[in-house]
Amino acid sequence: CEDCGKSLIGECKLHGPLIRAKDRVIPSRARLTLPHYLTLRVLELRAGNQQILGVFAKKVIQKRTQFGPYVGQLSTKLTCYDESRLVLQVLKDGGKYFLDTPNEDCGNWMMFVRLARNQEEQTLVAYQHCGEVYFTTVKPIEPHTELKVWYAADYAKFMEASAVFIKEESDVSPLPPVAKEPLDPWICSSCGSTFATFALLESHQCIHKDRV
């Protein structure tokens, strides 16, 4: 204690505790990569102060705007799974790897983009190009609108996932025309996976035949 000149274990009983000055909090790598016309908003606060974040536009973002590539660690398995985010994989050197983001210092801002639950709320499409994953806008995004993403048609097949179809006129990751399909999902008899259309089920079953 500098006041009484004694060396103490713990606080000085006479002069009390020291005034603690905290270091400035440094934003994570992912937050620092956020473009200036986007912002993060806390949508929900869960137990343990876990924040559910969303990415929102601060100004109009034009259709055919490309973001990326997505930054993550190449891994044969996911160490961190979030049901509100897309699972992403890439083909590298003949192997299929997950883009894993166990924390905010392992990825960029794209890790905060939530998945689209339906066609109406989808604003971005995810696709693979030269071993990297990119997001591209499928329609103009108005200010205060959340960016939400789903797989492009070909990438959905690669991920063995169903497709959310967006009508678009551009030639960036074009999606096939929507065919009238039954409301019930198509189920693979070999592995039980479900698909939104018969075409996706057919493509998936080709994978089983190739493996055999």
HUUR-V475139 format. One record per residue. N is the residue number from 1. RES is the residue in one small letter. D_FIRST is the distance of its C-alpha to the first C-alpha in whole Angstrom. Layout:
n=N res=RES d_first=D_FIRST
n=N res=RES d_first=D_FIRST
This chain:
n=1 res=c d_first=0
n=2 res=e d_first=4
n=3 res=d d_first=5
n=4 res=c d_first=6
n=5 res=g d_first=5
n=6 res=k d_first=5
n=7 res=s d_first=6
n=8 res=l d_first=7
n=9 res=i d_first=10
n=10 res=g d_first=10
n=11 res=e d_first=8
n=12 res=c d_first=7
n=13 res=k d_first=10
n=14 res=l d_first=10
n=15 res=h d_first=8
n=16 res=g d_first=9
n=17 res=p d_first=9
n=18 res=l d_first=9
n=19 res=i d_first=12
n=20 res=r d_first=14
n=21 res=a d_first=17
n=22 res=k d_first=20
n=23 res=d d_first=22
n=24 res=r d_first=26
n=25 res=v d_first=28
n=26 res=i d_first=31
n=27 res=p d_first=35
n=28 res=s d_first=36
n=29 res=r d_first=39
n=30 res=a d_first=42
n=31 res=r d_first=40
n=32 res=l d_first=40
n=33 res=t d_first=44
n=34 res=l d_first=45
n=35 res=p d_first=48
n=36 res=h d_first=47
n=37 res=y d_first=50
n=38 res=l d_first=49
n=39 res=t d_first=46
n=40 res=l d_first=44
n=41 res=r d_first=44
n=42 res=v d_first=43
n=43 res=l d_first=46
n=44 res=e d_first=45
n=45 res=l d_first=41
n=46 res=r d_first=42
n=47 res=a d_first=40
n=48 res=g d_first=36
n=49 res=n d_first=36
n=50 res=q d_first=39
n=51 res=q d_first=40
n=52 res=i d_first=44
n=53 res=l d_first=45
n=54 res=g d_first=48
n=55 res=v d_first=49
n=56 res=f d_first=50
n=57 res=a d_first=52
n=58 res=k d_first=51
n=59 res=k d_first=55
n=60 res=v d_first=58
n=61 res=i d_first=58
n=62 res=q d_first=62
n=63 res=k d_first=64
n=64 res=r d_first=64
n=65 res=t d_first=60
n=66 res=q d_first=59
n=67 res=f d_first=55
n=68 res=g d_first=54
n=69 res=p d_first=54
n=70 res=y d_first=52
n=71 res=v d_first=49
n=72 res=g d_first=48
n=73 res=q d_first=48
n=74 res=l d_first=51
n=75 res=s d_first=51
n=76 res=t d_first=54
n=77 res=k d_first=52
n=78 res=l d_first=50
n=79 res=t d_first=46
n=80 res=c d_first=46
n=81 res=y d_first=49
n=82 res=d d_first=49
n=83 res=e d_first=52
n=84 res=s d_first=52
n=85 res=r d_first=52
n=86 res=l d_first=54
n=87 res=v d_first=55
n=88 res=l d_first=55
n=89 res=q d_first=57
n=90 res=v d_first=58
n=91 res=l d_first=61
n=92 res=k d_first=60
n=93 res=d d_first=62
n=94 res=g d_first=64
n=95 res=g d_first=61
n=96 res=k d_first=60
n=97 res=y d_first=56
n=98 res=f d_first=54
n=99 res=l d_first=51
n=100 res=d d_first=48
n=101 res=t d_first=45
n=102 res=p d_first=43
n=103 res=n d_first=40
n=104 res=e d_first=40
n=105 res=d d_first=39
n=106 res=c d_first=42
n=107 res=g d_first=44
n=108 res=n d_first=45
n=109 res=w d_first=46
n=110 res=m d_first=49
n=111 res=m d_first=47
n=112 res=f d_first=47
n=113 res=v d_first=50
n=114 res=r d_first=52
n=115 res=l d_first=55
n=116 res=a d_first=58
n=117 res=r d_first=60
n=118 res=n d_first=63
n=119 res=q d_first=65
n=120 res=e d_first=65
n=121 res=e d_first=61
n=122 res=q d_first=61
n=123 res=t d_first=60
n=124 res=l d_first=59
n=125 res=v d_first=61
n=126 res=a d_first=60
n=127 res=y d_first=62
n=128 res=q d_first=61
n=129 res=h d_first=62
n=130 res=c d_first=62
n=131 res=g d_first=60
n=132 res=e d_first=57
n=133 res=v d_first=57
n=134 res=y d_first=57
n=135 res=f d_first=57
n=136 res=t d_first=60
n=137 res=t d_first=61
n=138 res=v d_first=64
n=139 res=k d_first=64
n=140 res=p d_first=63
n=141 res=i d_first=59
n=142 res=e d_first=59
n=143 res=p d_first=55
n=144 res=h d_first=53
n=145 res=t d_first=55
n=146 res=e d_first=53
n=147 res=l d_first=54
n=148 res=k d_first=56
n=149 res=v d_first=57
n=150 res=w d_first=60
n=151 res=y d_first=62
n=152 res=a d_first=65
n=153 res=a d_first=68
n=154 res=d d_first=68
n=155 res=y d_first=64
n=156 res=a d_first=65
n=157 res=k d_first=68
n=158 res=f d_first=65
n=159 res=m d_first=63
n=160 res=e d_first=65
n=161 res=a d_first=64
n=162 res=s d_first=66
n=163 res=a d_first=67
n=164 res=v d_first=66
n=165 res=f d_first=69
n=166 res=i d_first=68
n=167 res=k d_first=71
n=168 res=e d_first=71
n=169 res=e d_first=73
n=170 res=s d_first=71
n=171 res=d d_first=71
n=172 res=v d_first=68
n=173 res=s d_first=68
n=174 res=p d_first=71
n=175 res=l d_first=71
n=176 res=p d_first=74
n=177 res=p d_first=76
n=178 res=v d_first=76
n=179 res=a d_first=78
n=180 res=k d_first=79
n=181 res=e d_first=77
n=182 res=p d_first=77
n=183 res=l d_first=74
n=184 res=d d_first=74
n=185 res=p d_first=72
n=186 res=w d_first=74
n=187 res=i d_first=73
n=188 res=c d_first=73
n=189 res=s d_first=75
n=190 res=s d_first=73
n=191 res=c d_first=70
n=192 res=g d_first=69
n=193 res=s d_first=68
n=194 res=t d_first=69
n=195 res=f d_first=70
n=196 res=a d_first=70
n=197 res=t d_first=74
n=198 res=f d_first=76
n=199 res=a d_first=76
n=200 res=l d_first=72
n=201 res=l d_first=74
n=202 res=e d_first=76
n=203 res=s d_first=74
n=204 res=h d_first=72
n=205 res=q d_first=75
n=206 res=c d_first=76
n=207 res=i d_first=72
n=208 res=h d_first=73
n=209 res=k d_first=77
n=210 res=d d_first=75
n=211 res=r d_first=73
n=212 res=v d_first=76
